[in-house]
């Protein structure tokens, strides 16, 4: 059985699959589009919320160093993603990469994981977006009925109409084409980044140097706990990270890391990029660099405007402006957060549909979903299916407790990609790599170690939910995927690359 479940798909075959007319996506994206996608999905509520939380509870003004540390961890993973995306420019991101390096079962598991995580992430973000819009509507004197705001009404029924409507609109945009999606994203990201820059520039005038003292507060031990909400590492070894001090910075980094999640979604658009060998590394690394600079700048400003011990947890940036006597900026920040979440939702939905499409094209999911629209050249069938399902889920569920599943799923993908780079370097040294991860295997090993550390700092109950979903994935694979995959049916048997002008 090991020979079948760990069978790998040749890189050449994966690339030939993208040339089949019925399953070929339209190439329309540039390096700028990819960078905008990355910035669009990374900058969400994290920059407006997490800064105050970790400054007050974990790191003090040194939260800026925590963002740098988290950015470095992400950069290690990004270097691995950049090599794979430029070598194997095929939809599916970590799923496709693991199929070429680790084998079919690991590929299925990571694909199964990504489909859930991206779907759940889309729903969670849509619910958050709806909350901001309701607040803006309430301020304008327009009030939605309780039962249309996700809260139960008089008859016990509640449906978040705004969250569901957002997902359906974005589904339509994705069906109509990647170029339209890119144009919408450019516009919204421009607004979002402008708001962030306004916060940075305006806030710089209200900085008081005394608020930075002490820059690294004295460490405070964290009491040990034994419930499932405690970090897994605490339950394993009975040790919990300290708040403040040098260790507090690293504890904060494990929290703010999740504000960076999303750059890996850029890799799912590799197949729709005009020049993926050149543009994928630029898009992945460029978006990560831009967001790290913005995050550090915001954290420096907000901790300079108000002492870290007085920062609010729910809305630190807005409340810091209120504390300096400028409440008008609070509305600007809320508007920026609402606009920002629109692109986060769009790009998460984009990533999920591309992973689903790639798995379907390989036969691990029904091939019905791998046909593209004859006019728009988009995977319209999985896009519509998943869009409707996620809209319903977002409408009926708050999903607050499940949000951390998005984090552990992404971190798991980081580990798989880093390991895959080392394996493919060994098994296929002959492949042309337009971008090569430097210092292999040192960089991938560091990436795995840093990622596992962050995973161990997640609550134990998150690991339990993740394990349950993975077990369900194994069941689905052995009941359907293993016997229906194209490799199992011999459709992707190893063969020499076809000559120019012929089909495989």
C-alpha positions in Angstrom: 0.0 0.0 0.0 2.9 2.4 0.7 3.8 2.3 -2.9 0.4 3.6 -3.9 -0.4 6.2 -1.2 3.1 7.8 -1.5 3.2 7.8 -5.3 4.3 11.2 -6.5 3.1 13.2 -9.5 5.8 14.2 -11.9 6.4 17.9 -12.2 6.3 17.7 -15.9 2.9 16.0 -15.8 1.5 18.6 -13.5 2.5 21.3 -15.9 1.1 19.4 -18.9 -2.3 19.2 -17.1 -2.4 23.0 -17.1 -2.4 22.9 -20.9 -5.5 20.8 -21.3 -8.1 23.1 -22.9 -11.0 22.0 -20.6 -8.9 22.4 -17.5 -6.6 25.4 -18.3 -6.9 28.6 -16.4 -6.4 32.0 -18.0 -3.0 33.6 -17.4 -3.6 37.3 -16.6 -1.7 38.2 -13.4 1.5 40.3 -13.1 4.0 40.6 -10.2 2.1 43.8 -9.1 -1.2 41.9 -9.0 0.4 39.1 -6.9 1.9 41.6 -4.5 -1.4 43.4 -4.2 -3.1 40.0 -3.5 -0.6 39.3 -0.8 -1.0 42.7 0.9 -4.8 42.5 0.5 -5.1 39.2 2.4 -2.4 39.9 5.0 -3.6 43.3 6.2 -6.9 42.7 8.0 -8.1 43.2 11.5 -4.8 42.0 12.8 -3.0 45.3 12.3 -5.9 47.2 14.0 -6.4 44.8 17.0 -3.4 42.6 17.7 -1.0 45.4 18.2 -2.7 46.6 21.4 -3.4 43.1 22.8 0.2 41.9 22.7 1.7 45.3 23.7 -0.5 45.3 26.8 -0.3 41.6 27.7 3.0 40.3 26.4 5.7 42.7 25.1 5.1 46.4 25.9 6.6 48.8 23.4 8.9 45.9 22.2 5.9 44.6 20.3 7.6 46.1 17.2 10.4 43.5 17.7 7.7 40.8 18.0 6.4 41.8 14.5 10.0 41.7 13.2 10.5 38.2 14.7 7.2 37.0 13.3 8.1 38.5 9.9 11.4 36.6 9.9 9.6 33.3 10.6 7.2 34.0 7.7 10.2 34.9 5.5 11.7 31.5 6.1 8.5 29.9 4.9 8.1 32.4 2.1 11.6 31.5 0.6 10.5 27.8 0.4 7.1 28.8 -1.2 8.9 31.0 -3.7 11.1 28.1 -4.9 8.1 25.7 -5.3 5.9 28.3 -6.9 8.5 29.3 -9.5 9.4 25.6 -10.2 5.9 24.2 -10.3 3.5 27.1 -11.4 0.3 25.1 -10.9 -2.8 25.9 -9.0 -3.1 24.3 -5.5 -0.1 25.8 -3.6 1.0 23.5 -0.8 -1.2 20.7 -2.1 0.5 20.6 -5.5 3.9 21.0 -4.0 3.5 18.1 -1.7 2.1 15.9 -4.5 5.3 16.3 -6.4 7.6 15.7 -3.4 6.0 13.8 -0.6 3.3 11.7 -2.4 -0.4 11.4 -2.9 -1.6 10.8 0.7 0.4 13.7 2.2 -0.9 15.8 -0.7 -4.5 14.8 0.0 -4.1 15.6 3.7 -2.7 19.0 3.1 -5.3 19.7 0.4 -8.1 18.5 2.8 -6.6 20.7 5.4 -6.4 23.8 3.2 -9.9 23.5 1.9 -11.3 23.6 5.4 -8.9 26.3 6.7 -9.5 28.7 3.8 -13.3 28.1 3.9 -13.4 28.6 7.6 -11.2 31.7 7.3 -13.5 33.2 4.7 -16.5 32.7 6.8 -14.8 34.1 9.9 -13.6 37.2 8.1 -17.0 37.7 6.5 -18.7 37.7 9.9 -16.1 40.2 11.2 -16.7 42.4 8.1 -20.5 42.3 8.8 -19.9 43.5 12.3 -18.0 46.6 11.2 -20.7 47.4 8.6 -23.5 47.1 11.1 -21.6 49.4 13.4 -21.2 52.0 10.6 -24.9 51.6 9.7 -25.9 52.1 13.4 -23.9 55.3 13.5 -25.7 56.5 10.5 -29.1 55.7 12.1 -29.9 52.6 10.0 -30.5 49.5 12.0 -30.9 46.0 10.7 -33.4 43.7 12.4 -31.8 41.5 15.0 -32.6 38.3 13.1 -30.7 39.6 10.0 -27.7 40.5 12.0 -26.8 36.9 13.1 -28.7 37.3 16.4 -31.8 35.3 17.2 -35.0 37.2 16.8 -38.4 36.7 18.4 -38.9 33.4 16.6 -35.5 32.0 17.5 -34.1 32.6 13.9 -31.0 34.5 13.2 -29.1 34.9 9.9 -26.2 37.3 9.2 -27.4 38.6 5.8 -24.5 41.0 5.4 -21.8 38.2 5.8 -23.7 35.9 3.4 -24.2 38.7 0.8 -20.5 39.7 0.8 -19.5 36.1 0.0 -22.0 35.7 -2.8 -20.9 39.0 -4.4 -17.2 38.0 -4.2 -18.1 34.6 -5.6 -19.6 36.3 -8.6 -16.5 38.4 -9.1 -14.3 35.3 -9.0 -16.4 33.6 -11.6 -16.2 36.5 -13.9 -12.4 36.3 -14.1 -9.1 36.8 -12.3 -8.4 40.2 -14.1 -11.6 41.6 -12.6 -10.7 40.2 -9.2 -7.3 41.8 -9.5 -8.8 45.2 -10.4 -11.2 45.1 -7.5 -8.4 44.1 -5.2 -6.1 46.9 -6.4 -8.8 49.5 -5.6 -9.7 48.1 -2.2 -6.0 47.5 -1.2 -5.2 51.1 -2.2 -7.9 52.4 0.1 -6.8 50.1 2.9 -3.1 51.0 2.7 -4.0 54.7 2.5 -5.9 54.4 5.8 -2.9 52.6 7.4 -0.5 55.3 6.2 -2.8 58.0 7.5 -2.8 56.3 10.9 1.0 56.1 10.8 1.6 59.7 9.7 -1.1 61.3 11.8 -0.2 59.3 14.9 3.5 60.2 14.6 2.6 63.8 15.6 1.2 62.6 18.9 4.1 60.4 20.1 5.5 61.0 23.5 8.9 59.5 24.1 8.0 58.8 27.7 5.5 56.1 26.6 8.4 54.0 25.3 9.8 53.6 28.9 10.5 50.8 29.7 10.9 49.6 26.1 11.2 46.0 27.3 9.3 45.7 30.6 10.5 43.3 33.3 9.4 39.7 32.8 6.3 38.5 34.6 5.9 34.7 35.1 2.7 33.1 33.7 0.7 30.9 36.0 0.6 27.3 34.8 -2.8 25.9 33.7 -4.1 22.5 32.9 -7.2 22.9 30.8 -7.4 22.4 27.1 -7.4 26.1 26.4 -3.7 26.3 27.6 -0.9 26.1 25.0 0.0 22.5 24.1 3.6 23.0 25.1 2.4 23.9 28.6 0.4 20.7 29.0 3.3 18.7 27.6 6.2 20.0 29.7 4.4 22.0 32.4 6.1 25.2 31.3 4.4 28.4 30.0 6.2 31.3 28.3 6.7 34.5 30.4 5.0 37.8 29.6 7.3 40.8 29.0 11.0 40.6 29.0 12.9 38.9 26.1 10.7 35.8 26.3 7.6 38.0 26.2 8.7 39.3 22.8 8.8 35.7 21.5 5.4 35.0 23.1 4.0 38.1 21.4 5.6 36.9 18.1 3.6 33.7 18.3 0.4 35.8 18.6 1.1 38.5 16.0 2.3 35.8 13.6 -1.3 35.2 12.7 -1.5 38.8 11.4 0.9 37.7 8.6 -1.1 34.6 7.6 -2.1 34.9 3.9 1.0 35.4 1.9 1.0 31.7 1.1 -2.4 32.1 -0.6 -0.5 34.0 -3.4 1.0 30.7 -4.5 -2.5 29.3 -5.3 -2.6 31.8 -8.2 0.7 30.5 -9.8 -1.1 28.9 -12.8 -2.9 32.2 -13.6 0.3 34.3 -13.6 1.8 35.5 -16.9 5.4 34.8 -15.9 5.3 32.7 -12.7 9.0 31.9 -12.7 9.8 35.6 -12.3 6.7 37.0 -10.7 5.8 34.5 -8.0 8.9 35.1 -5.9 8.4 38.8 -6.3 4.8 38.6 -5.3 5.3 36.4 -2.2 8.4 38.1 -0.8 7.3 41.6 -1.8 3.9 41.5 -0.1 5.5 40.0 3.0 8.1 42.8 3.1 5.5 45.6 2.6 3.3 44.3 5.4 6.1 43.8 7.8 7.2 47.4 7.4 3.6 48.6 7.9 3.1 46.4 11.0 6.3 47.6 12.7 5.4 51.3 11.9 1.9 51.0 13.3 3.2 49.3 16.5 5.8 52.0 17.0 3.2 54.7 16.6 0.5 53.3 18.8 2.8 52.5 21.7 4.2 56.0 21.4 0.8 57.6 21.5 -0.4 55.9 24.6 1.4 53.9 27.3 1.2 50.2 26.6 -0.4 49.6 30.0 -3.3 51.8 29.0 -3.9 50.5 25.5 -7.3 48.9 24.9 -7.5 45.4 23.6 -10.6 45.6 21.3 -9.7 48.8 19.4 -6.2 50.0 20.4 -5.6 52.3 17.4 -9.0 54.0 17.5 -8.9 54.4 21.3 -5.3 55.8 21.2 -6.5 58.6 18.9 -9.5 59.2 21.2 -7.1 59.5 24.2 -5.1 62.2 22.4 -8.3 64.1 21.7 -8.8 63.2 18.0 -11.9 60.8 17.9 -12.5 61.5 14.2 -9.7 59.1 13.3 -11.6 56.3 15.1 -14.2 56.4 12.3 -11.4 56.4 9.6 -9.8 53.3 11.2 -13.1 51.5 11.4 -13.7 52.2 7.7 -10.2 51.0 6.8 -10.8 47.8 8.8 -14.1 47.1 7.0 -12.7 47.8 3.6 -9.6 45.7 4.4 -11.6 42.7 5.3 -13.3 42.7 1.9 -10.0 41.8 0.1 -9.1 39.3 2.8 -12.4 37.5 2.1 -11.9 37.6 -1.6 -8.4 36.2 -1.7 -9.1 33.5 0.9 -12.1 32.4 -1.3 -9.8 32.5 -4.3 -7.2 30.3 -2.6 -9.8 27.7 -1.5 -11.4 27.3 -4.9 -8.0 26.9 -6.6 -7.0 24.1 -4.1 -10.3 22.4 -4.6 -9.9 22.7 -8.4 -6.4 21.2 -8.4 -7.6 18.3 -6.3 -10.5 17.7 -8.6 -8.2 17.8 -11.7 -6.1 15.1 -10.1 -9.2 12.9 -9.5 -9.0 13.1 -5.7 -12.3 14.9 -5.8 -14.9 14.5 -8.5 -13.6 15.6 -11.9 -16.8 17.4 -12.6 -15.4 20.4 -10.7 -12.2 20.6 -12.7 -13.8 22.0 -15.9 -13.3 25.7 -16.5 -15.8 28.2 -17.8 -15.6 28.3 -21.6 -15.6 32.2 -21.7 -14.1 33.3 -18.4 -11.6 30.5 -18.0 -12.2 30.3 -14.3 -13.1 27.2 -12.2 -16.8 28.3 -11.9 -18.2 25.1 -10.6 -16.2 24.8 -7.4 -16.3 28.6 -7.0 -20.1 28.6 -7.0 -20.5 25.5 -4.8 -18.0 26.7 -2.2 -19.3 30.3 -2.3 -22.9 29.2 -1.6 -21.8 26.8 1.2 -19.6 29.3 2.9 -22.3 32.0 2.6 -24.7 29.7 4.5 -22.1 28.8 7.1 -21.2 32.5 7.7 -24.9 33.4 7.9 -25.7 31.0 10.6 -22.5 30.7 12.6 -20.2 33.0 14.5 -17.3 30.5 14.4 -15.4 32.4 17.0 -14.0 29.3 18.7 -13.1 27.7 15.4 -11.0 30.6 14.1 -7.7 29.2 15.5 -8.2 26.2 13.1 -7.2 28.5 10.3 -3.9 29.2 12.1 -2.9 25.6 12.7 -3.8 24.6 9.2 -1.6 27.3 7.7 1.3 26.4 10.0 0.9 22.7 9.0 1.2 23.8 5.3 4.4 25.7 6.1 6.0 22.6 7.5 5.0 20.5 4.5 6.4 23.0 2.0 9.7 23.4 3.8 10.2 19.6 4.0 9.1 19.3 0.4 11.8 21.7 -0.8 14.5 19.5 0.7 13.0 16.3 -0.6 12.6 17.6 -4.2 16.1 18.9 -4.2 17.3 15.4 -3.5 14.9 13.5 -5.8 14.8 15.9 -8.7 18.1 17.9 -8.8 17.7 18.2 -12.6 14.7 20.5 -12.4 15.1 24.1 -13.6 14.5 26.3 -10.6 14.0 30.0 -11.5 14.2 30.8 -7.8 16.2 28.8 -5.4 15.8 28.9 -1.6 19.2 29.8 -0.3 21.2 27.7 2.2 19.2 24.5 1.8 18.7 22.6 4.0 19.5 25.2 6.7 16.6 27.6 5.8 13.9 24.8 5.5 15.1 23.3 8.8 14.9 26.7 10.5 11.5 27.2 9.0 10.2 23.9 10.3 11.6 24.5 13.8 10.1 28.0 14.0 6.8 26.9 12.7 6.5 24.0 15.1 7.3 26.3 18.0 4.4 28.5 17.0 2.1 25.5 16.6 3.0 24.3 20.1 1.9 27.6 21.5 -1.7 27.0 20.2 -4.3 25.7 22.6 -4.6 22.0 23.0 -8.3 22.0 22.0 -7.2 23.4 18.6 -5.0 20.4 18.1 -7.9 18.1 19.0 -10.2 19.7 16.5 -7.4 19.5 13.9 -6.8 15.8 14.6 -10.5 15.0 14.2 -10.6 16.8 10.8 -7.5 14.9 9.7 -9.0 11.5 10.7 -12.1 12.4 8.7 -9.8 13.2 5.8 -8.1 9.8 6.0 -11.5 8.1 5.8 -12.5 10.1 2.7 -9.2 9.4 1.0 -9.3 5.7 1.4 -13.0 5.4 0.5 -12.8 7.6 -2.6 -9.5 9.4 -3.4 -7.1 6.5 -3.5 -9.0 4.6 -6.2 -10.3 7.6 -8.2 -7.0 9.5 -8.5 -5.6 9.9 -12.0 -2.4 8.2 -10.9 -4.4 5.2 -9.6 -6.1 4.9 -13.0 -2.8 5.2 -14.9 -3.8 8.5 -16.6 -0.8 10.2 -15.2 1.7 7.4 -15.8 5.3 8.7 -16.1 6.1 9.6 -19.6 8.6 11.6 -21.6 7.5 15.3 -22.1 5.7 15.7 -25.4 7.4 17.3 -28.3 6.5 20.9 -29.2 3.1 21.1 -30.9 1.8 17.7 -29.6 -0.5 16.9 -26.7 0.4 14.5 -23.9 
